Amino acid sequence: MNTTSTLEQMKELRLMGMAQTYQQQLELPLHQQLESHELVAHLLQHEQLYRRQEKTAYYLKLAKLRLQAIPEQINCSAARNLTKQQLTTLLEGQYLKNGDNILVTGATGCGKSYLACALGHQACLQGHKTIYLSMNRFIEKITLSKLDGTYLKLLNHLERQSLIILDDFGLQPMQQDIKLALLQILEERHGRRSTIVTSQLPVSAWYEYINEPTVADAIMDRLTASAHRIDLKGESLRRKK
């Protein structure tokens, strides 16, 4: 059997996980190498693992999360108004399957963005397409897409994301076209896809921030109808650092 040819065939077929594992097997002494049936199962397992890792890396790259946040570094305590049980429940990802939203509020520096990015990271690990957008970036994308005629393409792209993270909601006024675009996006995702919104403003102040009764009613209804709310407390983590 020509092992070199077998390796090359694996690479040509883009079976990189199998190729790497097969190479490792060939480097072992003969008495330590797996038998045929065990070897095939071993190669398939590693190919599956390799593809899962590649998919996760690709999703993380596309998500463009602002912070390299991981759940293990999130401080859960009564002082922060966040329990381990709450975090664990969200990390399990059932909210993504249900199309629920997550609304995270709190003072500046309390860790809202970090929590959102950690949940986004976990979503990518679970195989969910995710995109992070600060509200500034969201407004820019909507405005530019309407100028260059790619608005529908942008809407379709956002609709395909299992999770959209909108960070720093409420920091700047929204023009009418941005409000309507946000409403359209939320309407298309309602009950099917999830959105995480972070804001320094309490949810009770969002209606006034949107500042247009009809549109505000529609946006708030779609955001809050099936949402997990987290109101983070405590001193600024940036100040502590």
C-alpha positions as CSV (number, residue, x, y, z in Angstrom):
1,M,0.0,0.0,0.0
2,N,1.4,3.4,-1.0
3,T,0.8,5.5,2.1
4,T,2.1,8.7,0.4
5,S,-0.4,8.4,-2.3
6,T,-3.2,7.8,0.2
7,L,-2.1,11.0,2.1
8,E,-2.1,13.0,-1.2
9,Q,-5.6,11.7,-2.1
10,M,-6.9,12.8,1.3
11,K,-5.5,16.3,0.8
12,E,-6.9,16.5,-2.7
13,L,-10.3,15.6,-1.4
14,R,-9.8,18.3,1.4
15,L,-10.0,15.6,4.1
16,M,-7.5,17.6,6.1
17,G,-8.5,16.2,9.5
18,M,-8.1,12.6,8.2
19,A,-4.8,13.5,6.6
20,Q,-3.4,14.9,9.7
21,T,-4.5,12.0,11.8
22,Y,-3.3,9.4,9.2
23,Q,0.1,11.1,9.2
24,Q,0.3,10.8,12.9
25,Q,-0.6,7.1,12.7
26,L,2.1,6.5,10.1
27,E,4.7,8.0,12.4
28,L,3.9,5.5,15.2
29,P,5.7,2.2,15.5
30,L,3.9,-0.6,13.6
31,H,2.8,-2.3,16.8
32,Q,1.1,0.9,18.0
33,Q,-0.8,1.7,14.8
34,L,-4.6,1.0,14.8
35,E,-6.1,-1.9,12.9
36,S,-8.1,-1.2,9.8
37,H,-11.6,-0.9,11.3
38,E,-10.4,1.1,14.3
39,L,-8.3,3.3,12.0
40,V,-11.2,4.1,9.7
41,A,-13.4,5.1,12.7
42,H,-10.5,7.1,14.2
43,L,-9.9,9.0,10.9
44,L,-13.6,9.8,10.5
45,Q,-13.9,11.1,14.1
46,H,-11.0,13.4,13.6
47,E,-12.2,14.6,10.2
48,Q,-15.6,15.5,11.8
49,L,-13.8,17.3,14.7
50,Y,-11.6,19.2,12.2
51,R,-14.5,20.4,10.2
52,R,-16.4,21.5,13.3
53,Q,-13.4,23.5,14.4
54,E,-12.9,25.0,11.0
55,K,-16.6,26.0,10.9
56,T,-16.4,27.6,14.3
57,A,-13.3,29.6,13.3
58,Y,-15.1,30.8,10.2
59,Y,-18.2,31.8,12.1
60,L,-16.1,33.7,14.7
61,K,-14.3,35.5,11.9
62,L,-17.5,36.6,10.2
63,A,-19.1,37.6,13.6
64,K,-16.4,40.3,14.1
65,L,-17.0,40.3,17.9
66,R,-15.5,43.5,19.4
67,L,-14.2,41.7,22.4
68,Q,-12.5,38.3,22.7
69,A,-14.8,37.3,25.5
70,I,-15.3,33.9,27.0
71,P,-18.0,32.8,29.4
72,E,-15.5,31.5,32.0
73,Q,-14.3,35.1,32.6
74,I,-17.7,36.5,33.4
75,N,-18.1,37.4,37.0
76,C,-21.5,36.2,38.3
77,S,-22.6,37.6,41.7
78,A,-25.5,39.1,43.6
79,A,-23.6,42.5,43.4
80,R,-23.7,42.3,39.6
81,N,-27.3,41.1,39.5
82,L,-26.2,38.1,37.4
83,T,-26.4,34.6,38.7
84,K,-24.5,31.5,37.5
85,Q,-27.8,29.8,36.8
86,Q,-28.9,32.7,34.5
87,L,-25.6,32.6,32.6
88,T,-25.6,28.8,32.3
89,T,-29.2,28.8,31.0
90,L,-28.3,31.3,28.3
91,L,-25.1,29.5,27.4
92,E,-27.0,26.3,26.7
93,G,-28.5,28.2,23.7
94,Q,-32.1,27.3,24.0
95,Y,-33.0,31.0,23.5
96,L,-31.5,30.7,20.0
97,K,-33.7,27.7,19.2
98,N,-36.7,29.6,20.4
99,G,-35.9,32.8,18.7
100,D,-35.8,34.7,22.0
101,N,-34.1,38.1,22.5
102,I,-31.7,39.1,25.2
103,L,-31.8,42.7,26.5
104,V,-28.8,43.7,28.6
105,T,-28.8,47.1,30.4
106,G,-26.5,48.8,32.9
107,A,-24.2,51.7,33.5
108,T,-21.2,52.3,31.3
109,G,-18.3,49.9,31.9
110,C,-20.3,47.3,33.8
111,G,-19.6,44.5,31.3
112,K,-22.6,44.6,28.9
113,S,-20.6,44.3,25.7
114,Y,-18.4,41.6,27.3
115,L,-21.4,39.6,28.2
116,A,-22.9,40.0,24.7
117,C,-19.7,39.0,23.0
118,A,-19.3,36.0,25.3
119,L,-22.8,34.9,24.3
120,G,-21.9,35.5,20.7
121,H,-18.8,33.5,21.0
122,Q,-20.8,30.6,22.5
123,A,-23.3,30.8,19.7
124,C,-20.5,30.4,17.1
125,L,-19.2,27.4,19.0
126,Q,-22.7,25.9,18.8
127,G,-22.8,26.4,15.0
128,H,-25.0,29.6,14.8
129,K,-24.2,32.3,12.4
130,T,-23.6,35.5,14.4
131,I,-22.9,39.2,13.7
132,Y,-21.8,41.9,16.0
133,L,-22.7,45.6,15.2
134,S,-22.4,48.6,17.4
135,M,-25.3,50.9,16.8
136,N,-23.0,53.4,15.1
137,R,-21.9,50.7,12.7
138,F,-25.5,49.5,12.2
139,I,-26.6,53.0,11.3
140,E,-23.7,53.4,8.9
141,K,-24.5,50.1,7.2
142,I,-28.2,51.0,6.7
143,T,-27.4,54.5,5.4
144,L,-24.7,53.4,3.0
145,S,-26.8,50.4,1.7
146,K,-29.6,52.8,0.8
147,L,-27.2,55.1,-1.1
148,D,-25.5,52.3,-3.1
149,G,-28.6,50.2,-3.7
150,T,-27.6,47.2,-1.6
151,Y,-30.3,47.7,1.1
152,L,-32.2,44.5,0.2
153,K,-29.0,42.5,0.1
154,L,-28.1,43.8,3.6
155,L,-31.5,42.8,4.9
156,N,-31.2,39.3,3.4
157,H,-27.7,39.0,5.0
158,L,-29.0,40.0,8.4
159,E,-32.0,37.8,8.2
160,R,-29.7,34.8,7.7
161,Q,-27.9,35.4,11.0
162,S,-29.1,33.2,13.8
163,L,-27.9,35.9,16.2
164,I,-27.5,39.7,15.8
165,I,-25.8,41.7,18.5
166,L,-26.7,45.4,18.6
167,D,-24.3,47.1,21.1
168,D,-24.8,50.5,22.7
169,F,-28.4,51.0,21.8
170,G,-29.6,54.5,22.6
171,L,-26.3,56.4,22.5
172,Q,-27.3,58.6,19.5
173,P,-30.6,59.7,17.9
174,M,-32.1,57.5,15.2
175,Q,-33.5,59.0,12.1
176,Q,-36.8,57.9,10.7
177,D,-35.3,55.6,8.0
178,I,-33.1,53.9,10.7
179,K,-36.1,53.3,12.9
180,L,-38.1,51.8,10.1
181,A,-35.1,49.6,9.0
182,L,-34.7,48.3,12.6
183,L,-38.4,47.6,12.7
184,Q,-38.3,45.7,9.4
185,I,-35.3,43.6,10.6
186,L,-37.0,42.8,13.9
187,E,-40.2,41.9,12.2
188,E,-38.5,39.4,9.9
189,R,-36.7,37.8,12.8
190,H,-39.6,37.8,15.3
191,G,-40.0,34.4,16.9
192,R,-37.4,32.8,14.5
193,R,-34.1,34.5,15.1
194,S,-32.5,36.0,18.2
195,T,-31.2,39.5,18.8
196,I,-29.1,40.7,21.7
197,V,-29.3,44.4,22.6
198,T,-27.1,46.2,25.1
199,S,-27.9,49.7,26.3
200,Q,-27.0,52.2,29.1
201,L,-30.7,53.1,29.1
202,P,-33.2,51.0,31.1
203,V,-35.7,49.2,28.9
204,S,-38.4,51.5,30.3
205,A,-36.7,54.5,28.6
206,W,-36.4,52.9,25.2
207,Y,-39.9,54.0,24.2
208,E,-39.1,57.6,24.8
209,Y,-35.7,57.3,23.1
210,I,-37.3,56.0,19.9
211,N,-39.6,59.0,20.2
212,E,-42.3,58.1,17.8
213,P,-45.3,56.3,19.3
214,T,-46.4,54.1,16.5
215,V,-42.9,52.9,15.5
216,A,-41.9,52.7,19.2
217,D,-44.8,50.4,20.0
218,A,-44.0,48.1,17.1
219,I,-40.2,47.9,17.9
220,M,-40.7,47.4,21.6
221,D,-43.4,44.8,21.1
222,R,-41.0,42.7,18.9
223,L,-38.0,43.3,21.2
224,T,-39.7,42.5,24.5
225,A,-42.4,40.0,23.7
226,S,-40.1,37.0,24.3
227,A,-37.0,38.4,25.9
228,H,-34.5,37.6,28.7
229,R,-33.7,40.8,30.6
230,I,-30.4,41.3,32.4
231,D,-29.8,44.6,34.3
232,L,-26.1,44.5,35.3
233,K,-25.1,46.4,38.4
234,G,-21.8,47.3,40.0
235,E,-18.9,49.7,39.5
236,S,-17.2,50.2,36.1
237,L,-14.9,47.3,35.3
238,R,-12.8,49.6,33.2
239,R,-12.2,51.8,36.2
240,K,-11.2,48.8,38.3
241,K,-8.7,47.7,35.7
